[in-house]
Amino acid sequence: MASRNPFRLDGLTVAVIGAGSGIGEGAAEACARQGARVACFDVNLSAARATADRIAAAGGEADAAELDILDPEAMGSALASLDHLRGVVATPGVNVRKRLLDYQPDEFDRVVTLNLRGAMCVLQVAGRLFTEAGGGSIVLLSSIRSQVTEPGQGVYAATKAGIVQLARTAAAEFGRKGVRVNALAPGVVDTPLTKPIQQNEAWNSAYAGKTALGRWGRSDEIGNAAAFLVSDASSYMTGAVLFVDGGWTAIDGRFDPPA
């Protein structure tokens, strides 16, 4: 029996906060490929416009606007103005790589504020809109660092674990209103923010070797997972953490024994 493809997003709008680069850019383009009209939001307006222009050049529909994830009033106005809004994907985050004894209070506040308060802002604004509308999907960006960490990643890891618990709590609170909330947990991904690491040959190889696939991920691969979580193909998923990490958290990755 013929039926609508549950992976498709035709006739629907998806807002991507952080669409100007990296995983947010990948998510915006992935949703557009599935037929969504994408609202590309970013604190960097020119970067958001560049993503929207690439989507339009490929035959998709997209608009761009400046948006600070820490400004709930602006976010509320921006999201409320969108017709047929189905999903909100939020990707902004920051990391200050320092060992705990070297961390300064302002650095701690910077990471916690953007990563955790930003996620909370999205949940409150999008959650209120979707619960009143009777449905919708929210996707937050966690990380493998919510489960595994390394020296210099402590504060970042704590925020990414916190995002998981915020997503789970929101799933519990919003579920009866038809609103789904999930978290994406990428592994090492080739983005502008990770270029300095990839330029260090030993560091780059060590990270690639830790995965089962032996390579870094691409932003479009994470974006495809975000589009899936927005779509009806994931209609019974909420409160979940979807690891898209090339097998990083599944294997030890340090030694391949002969037996």
Kinemage of the C-alpha trace (Angstrom):
@kinemage 1
@onewidth
@group {chain A} dominant
@subgroup {mainchain}
@vectorlist {calphas} color= white
{ca met a 1} P 0.000 0.000 0.000
{ca ala a 2} L 1.392 3.389 -0.991
{ca ser a 3} L 2.030 5.795 1.867
{ca arg a 4} L 3.903 8.981 2.525
{ca asn a 5} L 7.642 8.525 3.009
{ca pro a 6} L 8.120 9.130 6.768
{ca phe a 7} L 11.624 10.469 6.203
{ca arg a 8} L 10.338 13.318 4.053
{ca leu a 9} L 9.627 16.817 5.394
{ca asp a 10} L 7.694 18.245 2.461
{ca gly a 11} L 5.426 21.162 3.361
{ca leu a 12} L 7.056 21.577 6.770
{ca thr a 13} L 9.477 24.117 8.224
{ca val a 14} L 12.541 23.267 10.288
{ca ala a 15} L 14.451 25.920 12.221
{ca val a 16} L 18.176 25.271 12.591
{ca ile a 17} L 19.925 27.431 15.175
{ca gly a 18} L 23.620 27.512 14.373
{ca ala a 19} L 23.069 26.882 10.659
{ca gly a 20} L 25.982 29.052 9.601
{ca ser a 21} L 28.683 26.402 9.879
{ca gly a 22} L 29.659 22.904 10.902
{ca ile a 23} L 27.004 20.521 12.154
{ca gly a 24} L 24.298 23.192 12.007
{ca glu a 25} L 25.057 23.771 8.336
{ca gly a 26} L 24.921 20.025 7.757
{ca ala a 27} L 21.581 19.764 9.543
{ca ala a 28} L 20.067 22.626 7.545
{ca glu a 29} L 21.128 21.105 4.247
{ca ala a 30} L 19.950 17.620 5.268
{ca cys a 31} L 16.483 18.878 6.212
{ca ala a 32} L 16.269 20.759 2.928
{ca arg a 33} L 17.158 17.594 1.009
{ca gln a 34} L 14.161 15.950 2.666
{ca gly a 35} L 11.886 18.703 1.389
{ca ala a 36} L 11.696 21.033 4.380
{ca arg a 37} L 11.723 24.799 4.180
{ca val a 38} L 14.658 25.658 6.423
{ca ala a 39} L 14.943 28.728 8.611
{ca cys a 40} L 18.695 29.211 8.946
{ca phe a 41} L 19.484 31.036 12.178
{ca asp a 42} L 22.941 31.994 13.365
{ca val a 43} L 24.599 34.714 15.402
{ca asn a 44} L 26.636 35.313 12.222
{ca leu a 45} L 24.083 36.553 9.686
{ca ser a 46} L 26.387 36.338 6.674
{ca ala a 47} L 27.155 32.702 7.479
{ca ala a 48} L 23.437 31.911 7.835
{ca arg a 49} L 22.759 33.583 4.491
{ca ala a 50} L 25.539 31.589 2.845
{ca thr a 51} L 23.937 28.333 4.014
{ca ala a 52} L 20.502 29.460 2.845
{ca asp a 53} L 21.947 30.455 -0.529
{ca arg a 54} L 23.560 27.033 -0.975
{ca ile a 55} L 20.242 25.356 -0.190
{ca ala a 56} L 18.434 27.562 -2.694
{ca ala a 57} L 21.095 26.919 -5.341
{ca ala a 58} L 20.498 23.178 -4.896
{ca gly a 59} L 16.762 23.644 -5.460
{ca gly a 60} L 15.633 23.849 -1.832
{ca glu a 61} L 13.820 26.519 0.148
{ca ala a 62} L 15.542 28.468 2.900
{ca asp a 63} L 15.558 31.814 4.662
{ca ala a 64} L 18.225 33.303 6.903
{ca ala a 65} L 18.179 35.545 9.945
{ca glu a 66} L 20.466 36.585 12.761
{ca leu a 67} L 19.695 34.961 16.114
{ca asp a 68} L 21.484 34.680 19.440
{ca ile a 69} L 20.618 31.402 21.168
{ca leu a 70} L 20.853 33.202 24.522
{ca asp a 71} L 18.118 35.713 23.619
{ca pro a 72} L 14.787 34.019 24.419
{ca glu a 73} L 12.634 36.966 23.353
{ca ala a 74} L 14.239 37.136 19.922
{ca met a 75} L 14.041 33.378 19.586
{ca gly a 76} L 10.374 33.361 20.540
{ca ser a 77} L 9.548 35.984 17.935
{ca ala a 78} L 11.600 34.252 15.256
{ca leu a 79} L 10.082 30.811 15.802
{ca ala a 80} L 6.526 32.113 16.203
{ca ser a 81} L 6.774 33.794 12.798
{ca leu a 82} L 7.372 30.487 10.987
{ca asp a 83} L 4.492 28.689 9.292
{ca his a 84} L 4.169 24.897 9.558
{ca leu a 85} L 7.075 24.643 12.015
{ca arg a 86} L 7.810 20.978 12.669
{ca gly a 87} L 11.267 20.917 14.217
{ca val a 88} L 13.949 22.956 15.941
{ca val a 89} L 17.552 21.801 15.776
{ca ala a 90} L 20.021 23.630 18.036
{ca thr a 91} L 23.756 23.169 17.515
{ca pro a 92} L 25.696 26.138 19.036
{ca gly a 93} L 28.332 25.228 21.574
{ca val a 94} L 31.775 26.208 22.773
{ca asn a 95} L 34.720 24.444 24.364
{ca val a 96} L 37.698 25.804 26.257
{ca arg a 97} L 40.262 23.008 26.332
{ca lys a 98} L 41.993 23.324 29.674
{ca arg a 99} L 42.709 21.025 32.555
{ca leu a 100} L 40.533 21.589 35.585
{ca leu a 101} L 43.269 23.134 37.738
{ca asp a 102} L 43.948 25.724 35.046
{ca tyr a 103} L 40.316 26.734 34.388
{ca gln a 104} L 39.397 30.337 35.102
{ca pro a 105} L 35.942 31.387 36.368
{ca asp a 106} L 35.179 33.405 33.247
{ca glu a 107} L 36.061 30.425 31.038
{ca phe a 108} L 33.821 28.145 33.084
{ca asp a 109} L 30.954 30.640 32.819
{ca arg a 110} L 31.440 31.017 29.071
{ca val a 111} L 31.187 27.270 28.380
{ca val a 112} L 28.329 26.617 30.789
{ca thr a 113} L 26.354 29.662 29.673
{ca leu a 114} L 26.397 28.960 25.951
{ca asn a 115} L 26.109 25.176 26.133
{ca leu a 116} L 23.646 24.706 28.978
{ca arg a 117} L 21.723 27.965 29.178
{ca gly a 118} L 21.479 28.004 25.402
{ca ala a 119} L 19.942 24.521 25.426
{ca met a 120} L 17.579 25.548 28.211
{ca cys a 121} L 16.489 28.599 26.227
{ca val a 122} L 15.669 26.433 23.211
{ca leu a 123} L 13.699 23.987 25.338
{ca gln a 124} L 11.667 26.723 26.980
{ca val a 125} L 10.899 28.695 23.825
{ca ala a 126} L 10.384 25.834 21.373
{ca gly a 127} L 8.797 23.680 24.048
{ca arg a 128} L 6.184 26.314 24.809
{ca leu a 129} L 5.358 26.800 21.120
{ca phe a 130} L 5.144 23.083 20.384
{ca thr a 131} L 3.138 22.119 23.460
{ca glu a 132} L 0.595 24.803 22.610
{ca ala a 133} L 0.510 23.632 18.987
{ca gly a 134} L 0.146 19.977 19.959
{ca gly a 135} L 3.334 18.597 18.438
{ca gly a 136} L 6.848 19.103 17.198
{ca ser a 137} L 10.388 17.805 17.498
{ca ile a 138} L 13.349 19.392 19.307
{ca val a 139} L 16.892 18.177 18.686
{ca leu a 140} L 19.725 19.270 20.972
{ca leu a 141} L 23.410 18.668 20.382
{ca ser a 142} L 25.211 16.589 22.983
{ca ser a 143} L 28.479 14.705 22.340
{ca ile a 144} L 30.367 11.508 23.025
{ca arg a 145} L 31.846 13.598 25.843
{ca ser a 146} L 28.587 13.086 27.709
{ca gln a 147} L 29.835 9.517 28.227
{ca val a 148} L 33.610 9.521 27.818
{ca thr a 149} L 36.117 12.262 28.436
{ca glu a 150} L 39.832 13.032 28.398
{ca pro a 151} L 42.173 15.570 30.036
{ca gly a 152} L 41.157 19.112 29.154
{ca gln a 153} L 37.528 18.280 28.389
{ca gly a 154} L 35.989 18.321 31.865
{ca val a 155} L 33.744 21.384 31.738
{ca tyr a 156} L 32.660 20.763 28.152
{ca ala a 157} L 31.876 17.137 29.012
{ca ala a 158} L 29.822 18.222 32.018
{ca thr a 159} L 27.689 20.505 29.860
{ca lys a 160} L 27.137 17.819 27.241
{ca ala a 161} L 26.022 15.385 29.939
{ca gly a 162} L 23.759 18.113 31.275
{ca ile a 163} L 22.186 18.573 27.852
{ca val a 164} L 21.275 14.878 27.836
{ca gln a 165} L 19.423 15.225 31.135
{ca leu a 166} L 17.677 18.400 30.011
{ca ala a 167} L 16.517 16.614 26.862
{ca arg a 168} L 15.287 13.619 28.839
{ca thr a 169} L 13.417 15.789 31.312
{ca ala a 170} L 11.833 17.818 28.523
{ca ala a 171} L 10.795 14.572 26.813
{ca ala a 172} L 9.069 13.498 30.026
{ca glu a 173} L 7.356 16.859 30.497
{ca phe a 174} L 6.318 17.533 26.893
{ca gly a 175} L 5.492 14.028 25.681
{ca arg a 176} L 1.771 14.019 26.471
{ca lys a 177} L 1.451 17.123 24.306
{ca gly a 178} L 2.912 15.304 21.315
{ca val a 179} L 6.327 16.962 21.547
{ca arg a 180} L 9.455 14.854 21.115
{ca val a 181} L 12.876 15.860 22.440
{ca asn a 182} L 16.077 14.008 21.579
{ca ala a 183} L 19.811 14.594 21.743
{ca leu a 184} L 22.411 13.922 19.083
{ca ala a 185} L 25.814 12.786 20.334
{ca pro a 186} L 28.443 13.132 17.595
{ca gly a 187} L 31.969 11.858 17.815
{ca val a 188} L 34.886 13.646 16.174
{ca val a 189} L 33.558 15.639 13.227
{ca asp a 190} L 35.359 17.580 10.520
{ca thr a 191} L 34.213 21.161 11.104
{ca pro a 192} L 35.936 24.553 11.125
{ca leu a 193} L 36.241 24.333 14.915
{ca thr a 194} L 38.222 21.072 14.754
{ca lys a 195} L 40.680 22.152 12.048
{ca pro a 196} L 43.454 22.936 14.571
{ca ile a 197} L 43.222 19.379 15.913
{ca gln a 198} L 43.289 17.839 12.443
{ca gln a 199} L 46.381 19.857 11.589
{ca asn a 200} L 48.212 18.056 14.406
{ca glu a 201} L 49.107 14.760 12.710
{ca ala a 202} L 49.424 12.712 15.898
{ca trp a 203} L 46.194 14.082 17.373
{ca asn a 204} L 44.298 13.656 14.116
{ca ser a 205} L 45.441 10.047 13.717
{ca ala a 206} L 44.713 9.175 17.337
{ca tyr a 207} L 41.134 10.411 17.069
{ca ala a 208} L 40.543 8.675 13.735
{ca gly a 209} L 42.006 5.462 15.123
{ca lys a 210} L 39.692 5.498 18.119
{ca thr a 211} L 36.658 4.968 15.877
{ca ala a 212} L 35.555 1.637 14.427
{ca leu a 213} L 35.495 3.201 10.956
{ca gly a 214} L 38.994 4.629 11.236
{ca arg a 215} L 38.051 8.173 10.243
{ca trp a 216} L 36.503 11.432 11.342
{ca gly a 217} L 32.830 12.093 10.696
{ca arg a 218} L 31.446 14.680 8.313
{ca ser a 219} L 28.965 17.394 9.209
{ca asp a 220} L 26.470 16.072 6.644
{ca glu a 221} L 26.506 12.676 8.378
{ca ile a 222} L 25.455 14.301 11.637
{ca gly a 223} L 22.990 16.489 9.741
{ca asn a 224} L 21.295 13.442 8.250
{ca ala a 225} L 20.726 12.090 11.758
{ca ala a 226} L 19.211 15.427 12.813
{ca ala a 227} L 16.808 15.331 9.849
{ca phe a 228} L 15.816 11.797 10.862
{ca leu a 229} L 15.023 12.914 14.424
{ca val a 230} L 12.841 15.740 13.110
{ca ser a 231} L 10.942 13.471 10.732
{ca asp a 232} L 8.099 11.020 11.344
{ca ala a 233} L 10.573 8.194 10.731
{ca ser a 234} L 11.567 8.691 14.375
{ca ser a 235} L 7.996 9.188 15.625
{ca tyr a 236} L 8.413 6.799 18.591
{ca met a 237} L 11.762 8.238 19.685
{ca thr a 238} L 11.876 10.728 22.518
{ca gly a 239} L 14.229 11.167 25.434
{ca ala a 240} L 16.840 9.304 23.388
{ca val a 241} L 20.522 9.982 22.835
{ca leu a 242} L 21.521 9.071 19.293
{ca phe a 243} L 25.264 8.447 19.063
{ca val a 244} L 26.685 9.196 15.624
{ca asp a 245} L 30.314 8.557 16.432
{ca gly a 246} L 31.722 6.025 13.989
{ca gly a 247} L 31.725 3.448 16.763
{ca trp a 248} L 33.872 5.494 19.168
{ca thr a 249} L 31.833 4.617 22.265
{ca ala a 250} L 31.360 0.971 21.178
{ca ile a 251} L 34.987 -0.169 21.077
{ca asp a 252} L 38.172 0.166 23.048
{ca gly a 253} L 40.058 1.173 19.909
{ca arg a 254} L 43.555 1.071 21.392
{ca phe a 255} L 44.690 -2.410 20.384
{ca asp a 256} L 43.530 -4.984 17.837
{ca pro a 257} L 44.395 -8.370 19.366
{ca pro a 258} L 45.297 -11.308 17.119
{ca ala a 259} L 42.611 -13.604 18.567
